[in-house]
Amino acid sequence: MASSCLTKSKNFIIFNLKSKSSFTDRISAFTNSLFHHRLLHTVNHTISPLLVRKHAGYSRVNRTDDSHRFFELAYVQRQLHSTVSVSSDVTQLPVESPSLQILDFPGGKVKFTKKLTFTSNSTEERVHCYRVLDDNGQPFTDVDSLEISKELAIKMYTNMVTLEVMDTVFYESQRQGRISFYATTTGEEAINIASAAALNDNDFVFPQYREPGVLLWRGFTLQEFANQLFGNKHEYGKGRQMPIHYGSRKLNYFTVASTVATQIPHAVGAAYSLKMEKQDSCVITYFGDGGTSTADFHAAMNFAAVLEVPVIFFCRNNGWAISTPVNEQFRSDGVVVKGKAYGVPSIRIDGNDALAIYNAVYEARKMAIKEQTPVLIEALTYRAGHHTTSDDSTRYRSVEEIERWRGDQNPVKRFRAWIESRGWWNGVAESEYRSSIRKQVAQVIQVAERVEKPPVADMFNDVYDVPPTNLNEQEAFVQKTVKKHRQDYPSDVPL
Ligand SMILES: Cc1ncc(C[n+]2csc(CCOP(=O)(O)OP(=O)(O)O)c2C)c(N)n1
């Protein structure tokens, strides 16, 4: 009986190695027949090396199918062994063992299917967007349970207004030729301020470049912003970077690098160190929809998921990456679905609703720290300003589109409507506050403008402990050239 079954098994294997039909189904049918003959244990010990040997012969013929088939063979082999070891009475086994319906893969169990179906490239219904306030600033859901105090709400609102005013005045100063460059956060004020409000000051921030409001919330002064924009000697980067590349060691805000996405893997590394040190804090990194088209985003998401680090990936999906609209950026349902692919809990939120942002970041932070997990937030918003002062966005999108977002969807107006409906704010407070901030911003510009620039020598220090000779030579050359042509160089830059 045993030898006839062995012959049968050999024939079966040879047949299947030649056959183009589903190998797995045939293996399944074969093992079922073994159960039937009650000789599984005898065959099992003999069949394993046989399967592998036969397979080795096959692999020389067809390398592409090789790994597939090897996996199937090894799998069946393991299943046969485990079945025998589990039960001493094979008559008790069902005809179709459940273990043969499931692939016990190292990454988790997977059910087999007989259907040849590809996963869809799109979802019928897009992932829903969480919101708390409607377009008119009225509750879309239960606001009271969020327990937002009057003090917090006013602080959030006034910071949003400060950001708005700052943007307007600094933008104008660039147009007047007083600073070389600027980028506004127009349309993304709620993202900036409400996300910052939901964090703790000991959480680390790895920004892209459109999040100065997070610094503002943490106490970066208007003067500090202006010093950076004017690149004067009080600026922490010593005038080596373009305007808007803010940073503050004191406020746990890493200096803007503007490389769109390099901050994302850096954030994961920092979160990993927080995990190792068992800190009660997390990391947040901000990036635009354009940033998700880089390899850095994908590598960072995967690392974060596998290492289980407390990092919040905050994607400001503002519809545009300079002149590239999101529908030319990706074919997926935005960014939120990418979280699932990497095994990262994810949510899509209304990026123009301050309360939705606050609540989502607050909960994400709790999850990140308590469960030591990354979280992805996709905030749907709109870049209502030009990309930067080097851009004219009306060249690639309609004025009507911009106006619609500046009007109906304006996050500052929406939040104001809500605090006014609570009786916490009014028109008088509004105009007093705006005019006071406008004066303050004008004042810091005047101060920053008059402060001397960092010396030329600062271009050459802070990198090497002992500068290499070529750098010394370059510095000597610059000094000589500037001295020789003093009239061609700014007088407020000392040597
Ligand atoms: C690595 C890299 N590639 C390209 C650029 C040029 N660049 C600067 S901003 C930008 C668009 C980024 O768009 P997005 O990430 O959506 O952010 P948004 O400006 O819309 O806030 C590009 C391509 C860059 N700075 N760095």
PDBQT file of the ligand as one rigid body, heavy atoms in Angstrom, charges set to zero:
ROOT
HETATM    1  C1  LIG A 501      14.496  67.407  -3.555  1.00  0.00    +0.000 C 
HETATM    2  C2  LIG A 501      13.846  68.629  -4.155  1.00  0.00    +0.000 A 
HETATM    3  N1  LIG A 501      13.272  68.547  -5.369  1.00  0.00    +0.000 NA
HETATM    4  C3  LIG A 501      12.707  69.629  -5.916  1.00  0.00    +0.000 A 
HETATM    5  C4  LIG A 501      12.718  70.826  -5.242  1.00  0.00    +0.000 A 
HETATM    6  C5  LIG A 501      12.065  72.041  -5.860  1.00  0.00    +0.000 C 
HETATM    7  N2  LIG A 501      10.815  72.291  -5.191  1.00  0.00    +0.000 N 
HETATM    8  C6  LIG A 501      10.720  73.183  -4.184  1.00  0.00    +0.000 A 
HETATM    9  S1  LIG A 501       9.198  73.238  -3.557  1.00  0.00    +0.000 SA
HETATM   10  C7  LIG A 501       8.616  72.097  -4.640  1.00  0.00    +0.000 A 
HETATM   11  C8  LIG A 501       7.170  71.665  -4.632  1.00  0.00    +0.000 C 
HETATM   12  C9  LIG A 501       6.793  70.996  -3.369  1.00  0.00    +0.000 C 
HETATM   13  O1  LIG A 501       5.403  70.854  -3.343  1.00  0.00    +0.000 OA
HETATM   14  P1  LIG A 501       4.674  70.249  -2.096  1.00  0.00    +0.000 P 
HETATM   15  O2  LIG A 501       5.547  69.213  -1.461  1.00  0.00    +0.000 OA
HETATM   16  O3  LIG A 501       3.330  69.835  -2.505  1.00  0.00    +0.000 OA
HETATM   17  O4  LIG A 501       4.594  71.449  -1.049  1.00  0.00    +0.000 OA
HETATM   18  P2  LIG A 501       3.878  72.854  -1.193  1.00  0.00    +0.000 P 
HETATM   19  O5  LIG A 501       4.911  73.800  -1.778  1.00  0.00    +0.000 OA
HETATM   20  O6  LIG A 501       2.693  72.690  -2.060  1.00  0.00    +0.000 OA
HETATM   21  O7  LIG A 501       3.534  73.286   0.175  1.00  0.00    +0.000 OA
HETATM   22  C10 LIG A 501       9.619  71.660  -5.472  1.00  0.00    +0.000 A 
HETATM   23  C11 LIG A 501       9.447  70.672  -6.529  1.00  0.00    +0.000 C 
HETATM   24  C12 LIG A 501      13.324  70.864  -3.972  1.00  0.00    +0.000 A 
HETATM   25  N3  LIG A 501      13.333  71.976  -3.227  1.00  0.00    +0.000 N 
HETATM   26  N4  LIG A 501      13.874  69.765  -3.448  1.00  0.00    +0.000 NA
ENDROOT
TORSDOF 0
